[in-house]
């Protein structure tokens, strides 16, 4: 005799079986489906102190932190008001270097140079010097860093390598847990052949990286004015060519909690700017 299943248990099991499908239904669309890259939501130009804007990160309360590519100087941007406000620095005068990325993890702010020097600081008041810690990631010999973000899912920093050594026919993202006791995490390797299969020049060199709210990774390239979306296995999910007129040199990426995508472009024959792309409404086309 087959035992009967109580109705409440049966309903629970049904929901459990359907749950992955429901999640995939919400998140299965690619970056190109979630955003209309032919219809920029807004653009705001940067003041002269951010002509060389080189990285973006969103704070837990929705502000944007940005930096230029020569000093450990963090600028606060209010995306709603489109205003660049206070600034604070690591050191006075600010540490100098080829800074290529910024990430925010709770109250911790990280800057990284192209040769893998990581600077950690905390937010302070306008025009104040923040206490900081400087460390060497050891990436210099194998990864020219050109993009940084914090991955909450792994509690790790992501370093996009503009150039990897040895060159293995792949774009490489290196991962470093914030808890050093966890040891090294394996890198994410994105085959260039897979990038080309999505219509993007396989000469793609990352200039920025950001974690999408859906959990995928998005990388920008200033050299070929494009974006790619990948999963944690390095599988390419989408490739988007950006308008060169709209994005002359994309160097920074960040996502708001509502899915809004922010792209920062350095001055390159045009004003440096941040462009925003709102996420489409569910079911939108």
C-alpha positions in Angstrom: 0.0 0.0 0.0 1.4 3.4 -1.0 1.5 5.8 1.9 -0.4 9.0 1.5 1.3 12.3 1.6 -0.3 15.0 3.7 -1.6 17.9 1.5 0.6 20.5 3.2 3.7 18.3 2.6 2.7 17.7 -1.0 2.4 21.5 -1.6 5.8 22.1 0.0 7.4 19.4 -2.2 5.8 20.9 -5.3 7.1 24.4 -4.5 10.5 22.9 -3.8 10.6 21.2 -7.2 9.4 24.3 -9.0 11.7 26.8 -7.2 14.8 26.4 -9.4 12.7 26.9 -12.5 11.1 30.0 -11.1 14.5 31.5 -10.2 15.8 30.7 -13.7 12.7 32.3 -15.2 13.5 35.6 -13.4 17.3 35.5 -13.9 17.7 33.5 -17.1 17.5 36.6 -19.4 20.9 37.9 -20.5 22.4 41.3 -19.9 21.2 42.3 -23.4 17.6 41.4 -22.5 17.7 43.1 -19.1 19.0 46.5 -20.5 18.3 48.4 -23.7 21.8 49.6 -24.8 20.2 51.7 -27.6 18.4 53.8 -25.0 20.6 55.3 -22.4 18.6 56.4 -19.4 20.8 59.3 -18.4 24.2 60.8 -18.9 26.1 63.2 -16.6 29.5 64.8 -17.4 32.3 64.7 -14.9 34.2 67.8 -13.6 37.8 68.3 -14.6 39.1 66.4 -11.5 37.6 63.2 -13.0 38.6 63.6 -16.6 40.5 60.4 -16.2 37.8 58.5 -14.3 38.9 54.9 -14.1 36.7 53.0 -11.7 33.2 52.9 -10.2 31.7 51.2 -7.1 28.3 51.5 -5.5 28.0 51.9 -1.7 25.4 50.0 0.4 23.3 53.2 0.6 23.3 53.8 -3.2 26.0 56.4 -3.7 28.8 55.9 -6.3 32.5 56.1 -5.4 34.9 56.8 -8.3 38.6 57.4 -8.7 41.0 58.7 -11.4 43.9 56.7 -12.6 46.8 58.5 -10.9 46.0 58.9 -7.2 44.3 57.1 -4.3 41.6 59.7 -4.2 38.0 58.7 -3.9 35.2 60.9 -5.2 31.6 60.6 -4.0 28.9 60.9 -6.7 25.1 61.2 -6.1 23.6 59.5 -9.1 20.1 60.9 -8.4 21.3 64.5 -8.3 24.1 63.8 -10.8 26.5 65.7 -8.6 30.1 65.0 -7.7 30.5 65.8 -4.0 33.1 65.1 -1.4 36.5 63.5 -1.8 38.8 61.7 0.6 42.2 60.1 0.1 44.6 57.4 1.3 47.5 59.6 2.4 48.1 63.3 2.3 49.2 63.9 -0.4 47.3 60.9 -1.8 49.3 57.8 -2.7 50.2 57.9 -6.3 50.1 55.0 -8.7 48.4 53.5 -11.8 45.0 52.9 -10.1 42.7 50.7 -12.2 39.8 49.7 -10.0 37.7 50.3 -6.9 35.4 48.1 -4.8 33.2 48.5 -1.8 32.7 45.7 0.8 30.5 47.0 3.6 32.5 49.8 5.2 35.7 48.7 3.5 36.9 50.5 0.3 39.6 49.0 -1.9 41.7 50.5 -4.7 44.1 48.5 -6.8 46.9 49.4 -9.1 47.7 47.8 -12.4 50.6 45.9 -10.8 48.4 44.5 -8.0 49.0 46.8 -5.1 45.9 46.9 -3.0 45.0 49.8 -0.8 42.2 49.5 1.8 40.7 52.5 3.5 37.4 53.7 5.1 35.2 56.6 4.2 35.9 59.8 6.0 34.7 63.4 5.8 35.3 65.7 2.8 38.9 66.5 2.0 40.2 64.3 4.9 42.9 61.7 4.9 41.7 58.2 5.6 43.8 55.7 7.5 44.8 53.0 5.0 46.5 49.7 4.6 48.7 48.9 1.6 49.4 45.3 0.5 50.9 43.4 -2.4 48.5 40.8 -4.0 51.4 39.2 -5.8 49.6 39.4 -9.1 52.2 41.6 -10.9 54.0 38.7 -12.6 50.8 37.1 -14.0 48.1 39.7 -14.3 48.0 43.3 -15.4 45.0 44.4 -13.3 42.4 46.6 -15.1 39.3 46.2 -13.0 38.1 45.4 -9.5 34.9 44.5 -7.8 33.7 42.8 -4.6 31.8 39.5 -5.0 29.5 39.1 -2.0 28.6 35.5 -3.0 32.2 34.4 -2.5 33.2 37.2 -0.1 36.1 37.8 -2.4 37.7 40.5 -4.6 37.6 40.0 -8.3 40.6 41.3 -10.4 40.1 41.5 -14.2 43.4 40.9 -16.0 43.9 43.2 -19.0 46.9 41.0 -19.9 47.7 37.6 -18.4 51.0 35.8 -18.4 51.3 33.3 -19.9 48.7 34.1 -22.5 46.5 31.0 -22.8 43.8 32.2 -25.2 41.6 33.3 -22.4 40.5 36.4 -20.5 41.3 35.8 -16.9 39.6 37.0 -13.7 41.6 36.3 -10.5 39.8 35.9 -7.2 41.1 36.8 -3.7 39.0 36.0 -0.6 38.8 38.7 2.0 39.6 36.1 4.6 43.1 35.0 3.8 42.7 31.8 5.8 40.5 30.5 3.1 43.4 30.2 0.7 43.5 30.9 -3.0 40.4 30.6 -5.2 40.8 29.3 -8.7 40.7 31.9 -11.4 37.8 32.3 -13.9 39.0 31.7 -17.5 36.9 33.0 -20.4 38.0 31.5 -23.8 38.6 34.2 -26.4 37.0 31.8 -29.0 33.7 32.0 -26.9 33.9 35.8 -26.9 34.3 35.8 -30.7 31.4 33.4 -31.0 29.2 36.1 -29.4 30.2 38.7 -32.0 32.8 40.5 -29.9 36.4 41.0 -31.1 38.5 38.3 -29.4 41.2 41.0 -28.8 38.8 42.0 -26.0 40.9 43.3 -23.0 39.1 44.0 -19.8 39.0 47.6 -18.5 36.4 47.0 -15.8 34.4 44.3 -14.0 31.2 44.3 -12.0 28.9 41.7 -10.4 25.4 41.9 -11.8 22.6 41.5 -9.2 21.6 38.2 -10.9 25.0 36.8 -9.9 26.7 36.9 -13.4 29.9 38.9 -14.1 30.0 41.7 -16.6 33.3 42.9 -18.1 33.9 46.0 -20.2 36.6 46.6 -22.8 37.9 50.1 -23.7 39.9 48.7 -26.6 36.9 47.3 -28.5 34.1 49.3 -26.8 32.1 46.3 -25.7 30.7 44.3 -22.8 30.6 40.6 -22.1 28.5 38.7 -19.6 29.9 35.5 -18.2 29.0 33.0 -15.5 31.3 31.7 -12.7 32.4 28.9 -15.0 33.7 31.4 -17.6 30.9 30.6 -20.1 30.0 33.6 -22.2 26.3 34.4 -21.9 26.1 37.6 -24.0 28.2 40.1 -25.9 27.2 43.7 -26.4 28.9 46.2 -28.7 28.7 49.7 -27.4 28.3 52.9 -29.4 31.7 54.5 -29.8 30.0 58.0 -29.8 28.3 57.2 -26.5 31.2 55.3 -25.0 34.5 56.6 -26.3 36.5 54.8 -23.5 34.6 52.7 -21.0 36.8 52.3 -17.9 34.3 51.8 -15.0 31.3 49.6 -14.3 28.9 49.3 -11.4 25.4 48.1 -10.7 22.9 49.7 -8.3 20.8 47.5 -6.1 17.8 48.0 -8.5 19.9 46.7 -11.4 20.7 50.0 -12.9 24.0 49.8 -14.8 26.5 52.6 -14.6 29.3 53.0 -17.2 32.1 55.5 -16.8 34.0 56.8 -19.8 37.3 58.6 -19.6 37.9 61.8 -21.5 38.8 60.7 -25.0 38.1 63.6 -27.4 34.8 64.1 -25.4 33.9 65.0 -21.9 34.3 62.2 -19.3 30.9 61.0 -18.3 28.8 58.4 -16.5 26.0 56.8 -18.5 23.1 54.9 -16.8 21.0 52.1 -18.2 17.9 51.2 -16.2 16.9 47.6 -15.9 13.8 46.7 -18.0 10.6 46.0 -16.1 9.9 42.3 -15.6 8.4 41.0 -18.8 9.5 44.1 -20.7 10.9 43.9 -24.3 
